[in-house]
Amino acid sequence: MRKVETDLIHEGEQYNDTRAVTPPIYQTATYLAGGTMEEQLSDATGTKSPYFYHRHGNPTNSQLGEIVAKLEKSEDALLLATGMAAISTAVLATVVAGDHVIVQKAHYAAAQVFFREFLPAYGIEVTHVDQTNIAEFEGAIQKNTKLIYLETPSNPNLEITDLEAVAQLARKNQIFTIVDNTFASPINQTPLDFGIDAVIHSATKYLGGHSDLTAGAICGSKEFIHKAWRRSLLLGASLSPMDSWLLLRGLKTLSLRIKQINENALTLATWLEGKQGIQKVTYVGLPSHPQHALASKQMRGFTGMLSIELAGEDEQKAYANAQRLLEKLDIFANAVSLGGVESLITHPASLWNSTQQPGTPSKPAFPLGLLRISVGIEHIDDLKADLQQALESIQ
Ligand SMILES: *Cc1c(COP(=O)(O)O)cnc(C)c1O
């Protein structure tokens, strides 16, 4: 079988029917009708069509679908405008009013709001469980449970869900499973290997890799992707031709980028652990991570996502230290998002404490001294030196 590195460059080339080595950007909303009336009708309704109307498909999106499906070892994949479009479309293709969904306590912030506010408002019941405790998933199953939705490693706590255990439980109870695989990337983790039914990605992150586009992907069986595609026609979050082309370009280097990012992050996390001024380093690749063994079982690499908790006599001091560190850093840029070639750092408590539960000011979900880091592909010596000078300046 052809390897991932090759698929990233060559899969789905049949969708480029020009003689250009790099496919053109199909910057068009609509396509000339071809063939008989029957053929036109099947273009519109039969399947994902690359040549009908943009909401139905685009040749670059079709090529991307082939590549991303290969990456996730799924039959098919659908590309959409954002990761949130992938999440909402995939979930709304699975459940209707009266159904019940099991989700984790820790999720990407907007997904969290989708599960806490949007689904219940449309008559879909949601139970939030501790992702590290398989008994909680089992205990939450009801007669009307249709979906278990997972995220591992989760944002920003970097907790791991046992994919195989949840998949087995779900299959036994005929419940569909979806995993947000954004943090891991398909280079490091392929949830379908463990019996999971479908995967979603914010392709804005590692898949795109250059912080220059937003996109989302849904991967699964042909049947599920067809259902999701039909939902996407109504929800309407189509991936634009330009972003589609940028994503195709970004994907070519995915395996190279992830190799370097994995290496940089492991080196950095190991170096940061025990450093003065830092109370705690959380990285799934460190033996000190409470779920390191599980991570090692289901992941091939440990990603570029890590977090540090700054020391301080109290929360306020830790908060002040975190703010000062953000100001002093030069290479690590204070910005949301992740998975790009550049290293980014964010302060979760400022951004996301309001989206979490318990989200009370007296007991915040995220410690005030916590910083989340997305490690990029800069030289490791420069990354270390930047953190070193910033840490020294807050002592
Ligand atoms: C960013 C992100 C999303 C949402 O993706 P967008 O492209 O921003 O809509 C979903 N899940 C995770 C884990 C993310 O990091």
The ligand as a MOL file (V3000), in Angstrom:
LIG
                    3D

  0  0  0     0  0            999 V3000
M  V30 BEGIN CTAB
M  V30 COUNTS 15 15 0 0 0
M  V30 BEGIN ATOM
M  V30 1 C -10.1740 25.1970 16.3600 0
M  V30 2 C -10.8440 23.9560 16.7950 0
M  V30 3 C -12.1510 23.6720 16.3920 0
M  V30 4 C -12.9690 24.6290 15.5650 0
M  V30 5 O -12.4250 24.8290 14.3140 0
M  V30 6 P -12.6270 26.1850 13.4410 0
M  V30 7 O -11.8940 25.8900 12.2120 0
M  V30 8 O -12.0470 27.2940 14.2590 0
M  V30 9 O -14.1040 26.3530 13.2790 0
M  V30 10 C -12.7000 22.4730 16.7900 0
M  V30 11 N -12.0190 21.6040 17.5770 0
M  V30 12 C -10.7710 21.8550 17.9950 0
M  V30 13 C -10.0820 20.8650 18.8620 0
M  V30 14 C -10.1400 23.0360 17.6230 0
M  V30 15 O -8.9000 23.2830 18.0540 0
M  V30 END ATOM
M  V30 BEGIN BOND
M  V30 1 1 1 2
M  V30 2 1 2 3
M  V30 3 2 2 14
M  V30 4 1 3 4
M  V30 5 2 3 10
M  V30 6 1 4 5
M  V30 7 1 5 6
M  V30 8 2 6 7
M  V30 9 1 6 8
M  V30 10 1 6 9
M  V30 11 1 10 11
M  V30 12 2 11 12
M  V30 13 1 12 13
M  V30 14 1 12 14
M  V30 15 1 14 15
M  V30 END BOND
M  V30 END CTAB
M  END
